[in-house]
Amino acid sequence: MRTAVKLHIVGLVHGVYFRRSLSDLANKENVSGWVKNVADGSVEALLEGEEDAVGRLVEWARHGPSGARVDSVRVTKTEPKHTKGFMILG
């Protein structure tokens, strides 16, 4: 079943390859969407794909790549828009 979630990730998540690592994993898991840095130091992402694959990325986001320190992850379900590909935005 296809699902979509928006993530808001707070912690030491800028300058630690968080966006690149999430993008690489999303492509590997065939999950579409985007990830971007936010001016307040957090990261936002939209993940859309098969429920199991999206779930694995959400779990990964709770710790991130080595060098990251994730303090919290807010997960909000959203309606799938059948996007294609995964992009790193601003």
Secondary structure as UniProt FT lines:
FT   STRAND          2..12
FT   HELIX           18..29
FT   STRAND          32..37
FT   TURN            39..40
FT   STRAND          43..50
FT   HELIX           51..61
FT   TURN            62..63
FT   TURN            66..67
FT   STRAND          69..78
FT   STRAND          86..88
//
